[in-house]
Amino acid sequence: MCTNPCPCGYYNHPDKECTCPPGTVQKYLNKISGPLLDRIDLHVEVTPVPFSELSTLRPQENSETIREKVIRAREIQDERYKDHQGVYCNAQMSSK
């Protein structure tokens, strides 16, 4: 489950100020029911990542490179399951 910290989304933001009126944040958080929150074991606050850090400067793989990797992976699966008739991938294996 993921939720904004408040209606405007900027509560505890490192660079932007929350524009919510006083009391709104608590009212917003109270809408999430206690029984639901009791079932969530991990609560993590994350700060926004600047767009410049999301885009990468490393070269991307082209379609041909990805195609070759897929073909190689299928060859590995074929070899792995050559003694199991009708099995071509992990999902088709039984638990035995």
MIDOSE-1310 file (N, C-alpha, C; in nm, 2 decimals, decimal comma, always signed):
residues 96
mctn	+0,09/-0,12/+0,00/+0,00/+0,00/+0,00/+0,09/+0,12/+0,00; +0,05/+0,22/-0,08/+0,13/+0,34/-0,09/+0,03/+0,46/-0,07; +0,07/+0,56/+0,00/-0,02/+0,68/+0,02/+0,07/+0,80/+0,03; +0,01/+0,91/-0,01/+0,07/+1,04/+0,01/+0,07/+1,08/+0,16
pcpc	+0,16/+1,16/+0,21/+0,16/+1,19/+0,35/+0,05/+1,29/+0,39; -0,01/+1,36/+0,29/-0,11/+1,45/+0,31/-0,18/+1,48/+0,18; -0,29/+1,55/+0,18/-0,36/+1,58/+0,05/-0,28/+1,65/-0,05; -0,19/+1,74/-0,01/-0,11/+1,82/-0,11/+0,01/+1,74/-0,15
gyyn	+0,05/+1,64/-0,07/+0,17/+1,56/-0,10/+0,30/+1,61/-0,05; +0,30/+1,72/+0,02/+0,43/+1,78/+0,05/+0,46/+1,78/+0,20; +0,38/+1,71/+0,28/+0,41/+1,71/+0,43/+0,55/+1,64/+0,45; +0,63/+1,71/+0,53/+0,77/+1,66/+0,55/+0,86/+1,66/+0,43
hpdk	+0,82/+1,73/+0,33/+0,91/+1,73/+0,20/+1,03/+1,82/+0,23; +1,15/+1,77/+0,19/+1,27/+1,85/+0,22/+1,28/+1,98/+0,15; +1,21/+2,00/+0,04/+1,23/+2,13/-0,04/+1,10/+2,21/-0,05; +0,99/+2,15/-0,04/+0,86/+2,22/-0,07/+0,78/+2,22/+0,06
ectc	+0,70/+2,32/+0,07/+0,62/+2,34/+0,20/+0,48/+2,29/+0,18; +0,44/+2,22/+0,28/+0,30/+2,16/+0,28/+0,20/+2,28/+0,28; +0,10/+2,27/+0,19/+0,00/+2,38/+0,18/-0,13/+2,34/+0,25; -0,13/+2,23/+0,32/-0,26/+2,19/+0,38/-0,29/+2,27/+0,50
ppgt	-0,42/+2,30/+0,53/-0,45/+2,38/+0,65/-0,43/+2,30/+0,77; -0,41/+2,37/+0,89/-0,38/+2,30/+1,01/-0,49/+2,19/+1,04; -0,45/+2,08/+1,09/-0,54/+1,97/+1,12/-0,57/+1,88/+1,00; -0,55/+1,92/+0,88/-0,59/+1,85/+0,76/-0,50/+1,72/+0,75
vqky	-0,37/+1,73/+0,79/-0,29/+1,61/+0,77/-0,34/+1,50/+0,86; -0,37/+1,53/+0,99/-0,41/+1,43/+1,08/-0,55/+1,37/+1,04; -0,64/+1,46/+0,99/-0,77/+1,41/+0,94/-0,75/+1,32/+0,82; -0,65/+1,35/+0,74/-0,62/+1,27/+0,62/-0,57/+1,13/+0,66
lnki	-0,48/+1,13/+0,75/-0,42/+1,01/+0,80/-0,52/+0,92/+0,88; -0,61/+0,99/+0,94/-0,71/+0,91/+1,02/-0,81/+0,84/+0,93; -0,82/+0,87/+0,80/-0,91/+0,80/+0,71/-0,86/+0,66/+0,68; -0,73/+0,64/+0,70/-0,68/+0,50/+0,69/-0,71/+0,43/+0,82
sgpl	-0,79/+0,32/+0,80/-0,84/+0,25/+0,92/-0,73/+0,19/+1,00; -0,75/+0,18/+1,13/-0,66/+0,12/+1,23/-0,64/-0,03/+1,20; -0,74/-0,10/+1,17/-0,73/-0,25/+1,14/-0,64/-0,27/+1,02; -0,65/-0,18/+0,92/-0,57/-0,19/+0,80/-0,43/-0,16/+0,83
ldri	-0,40/-0,06/+0,90/-0,26/-0,02/+0,94/-0,20/-0,13/+1,03; -0,28/-0,20/+1,11/-0,23/-0,30/+1,20/-0,17/-0,42/+1,12; -0,21/-0,43/+0,99/-0,16/-0,54/+0,91/-0,04/-0,51/+0,83; +0,00/-0,38/+0,84/+0,12/-0,34/+0,76/+0,24/-0,34/+0,86
dlhv	+0,34/-0,42/+0,82/+0,46/-0,43/+0,91/+0,57/-0,33/+0,89; +0,57/-0,27/+0,77/+0,68/-0,18/+0,74/+0,62/-0,05/+0,69; +0,66/+0,06/+0,76/+0,62/+0,19/+0,72/+0,75/+0,27/+0,69; +0,76/+0,31/+0,56/+0,88/+0,38/+0,51/+0,84/+0,51/+0,45
evtp	+0,91/+0,62/+0,50/+0,90/+0,75/+0,44/+1,01/+0,76/+0,33; +0,97/+0,80/+0,21/+1,07/+0,82/+0,11/+1,06/+0,96/+0,06; +1,18/+1,02/+0,03/+1,18/+1,15/-0,03/+1,18/+1,14/-0,18; +1,13/+1,25/-0,24/+1,13/+1,24/-0,39/+1,26/+1,24/-0,45
vpfs	+1,27/+1,17/-0,57/+1,40/+1,16/-0,64/+1,39/+1,26/-0,75; +1,49/+1,35/-0,77/+1,49/+1,45/-0,88/+1,49/+1,37/-1,01; +1,42/+1,43/-1,11/+1,41/+1,37/-1,24/+1,54/+1,34/-1,30; +1,64/+1,43/-1,28/+1,77/+1,42/-1,34/+1,84/+1,29/-1,29
elst	+1,80/+1,25/-1,17/+1,86/+1,12/-1,12/+1,79/+1,00/-1,17; +1,66/+1,02/-1,22/+1,59/+0,90/-1,27/+1,64/+0,87/-1,41; +1,67/+0,96/-1,49/+1,72/+0,93/-1,62/+1,87/+0,89/-1,61; +1,91/+0,79/-1,69/+2,04/+0,74/-1,67/+2,12/+0,78/-1,79
lrpq	+2,25/+0,79/-1,77/+2,34/+0,82/-1,88/+2,41/+0,70/-1,94; +2,39/+0,58/-1,88/+2,45/+0,46/-1,93/+2,38/+0,42/-2,06; +2,45/+0,36/-2,15/+2,38/+0,32/-2,27/+2,28/+0,21/-2,25; +2,17/+0,22/-2,32/+2,07/+0,12/-2,31/+2,09/+0,01/-2,41
ense	+2,04/-0,11/-2,37/+2,06/-0,23/-2,46/+1,96/-0,21/-2,58; +2,01/-0,24/-2,70/+1,92/-0,24/-2,81/+1,84/-0,37/-2,82; +1,74/-0,37/-2,91/+1,65/-0,48/-2,93/+1,73/-0,61/-2,96; +1,83/-0,60/-3,05/+1,91/-0,72/-3,09/+1,98/-0,78/-2,97
tire	+2,04/-0,70/-2,88/+2,11/-0,75/-2,77/+2,01/-0,83/-2,67; +1,89/-0,76/-2,65/+1,79/-0,82/-2,57/+1,74/-0,95/-2,63; +1,72/-0,95/-2,76/+1,68/-1,07/-2,83/+1,77/-1,19/-2,81; +1,90/-1,16/-2,82/+2,01/-1,26/-2,80/+2,00/-1,32/-2,66
kvir	+1,98/-1,23/-2,56/+1,97/-1,28/-2,42/+1,85/-1,37/-2,41; +1,74/-1,34/-2,47/+1,62/-1,42/-2,46/+1,64/-1,56/-2,52; +1,70/-1,55/-2,64/+1,73/-1,68/-2,71/+1,83/-1,77/-2,62; +1,93/-1,70/-2,56/+2,02/-1,78/-2,48/+1,95/-1,84/-2,35
arei	+1,86/-1,76/-2,29/+1,79/-1,81/-2,18/+1,70/-1,92/-2,21; +1,64/-1,92/-2,33/+1,56/-2,03/-2,38/+1,64/-2,16/-2,40; +1,76/-2,14/-2,45/+1,85/-2,25/-2,48/+1,89/-2,31/-2,34; +1,91/-2,23/-2,24/+1,95/-2,28/-2,11/+1,83/-2,36/-2,05
qder	+1,71/-2,31/-2,07/+1,59/-2,38/-2,02/+1,57/-2,51/-2,10; +1,59/-2,51/-2,23/+1,58/-2,64/-2,31/+1,68/-2,74/-2,25; +1,80/-2,70/-2,23/+1,90/-2,80/-2,17/+1,86/-2,85/-2,04; +1,81/-2,75/-1,95/+1,78/-2,79/-1,82/+1,66/-2,89/-1,81
ykdh	+1,57/-2,88/-1,90/+1,45/-2,97/-1,90/+1,44/-3,07/-2,01; +1,56/-3,10/-2,07/+1,56/-3,19/-2,18/+1,51/-3,33/-2,14; +1,52/-3,37/-2,02/+1,47/-3,50/-1,97/+1,33/-3,50/-1,92; +1,26/-3,38/-1,93/+1,13/-3,37/-1,87/+1,03/-3,33/-1,99
qgvy	+0,97/-3,43/-2,04/+0,88/-3,41/-2,16/+0,77/-3,31/-2,13; +0,75/-3,22/-2,22/+0,64/-3,12/-2,20/+0,67/-3,01/-2,11; +0,79/-3,00/-2,05/+0,83/-2,89/-1,96/+0,93/-2,80/-2,03; +0,90/-2,67/-2,04/+0,98/-2,58/-2,11/+1,03/-2,46/-2,03
cnaq	+0,96/-2,45/-1,91/+1,00/-2,34/-1,82/+0,98/-2,37/-1,68; +1,03/-2,30/-1,58/+1,02/-2,32/-1,44/+0,87/-2,34/-1,40; +0,78/-2,26/-1,45/+0,64/-2,26/-1,41/+0,57/-2,39/-1,44; +0,63/-2,46/-1,53/+0,56/-2,59/-1,57/+0,61/-2,71/-1,48
mssk	+0,71/-2,68/-1,40/+0,76/-2,79/-1,31/+0,67/-2,81/-1,19; +0,66/-2,94/-1,15/+0,58/-2,97/-1,03/+0,67/-2,94/-0,91; +0,61/-2,94/-0,79/+0,69/-2,92/-0,67/+0,77/-3,04/-0,63; +0,75/-3,15/-0,70/+0,83/-3,27/-0,66/+0,96/-3,28/-0,72
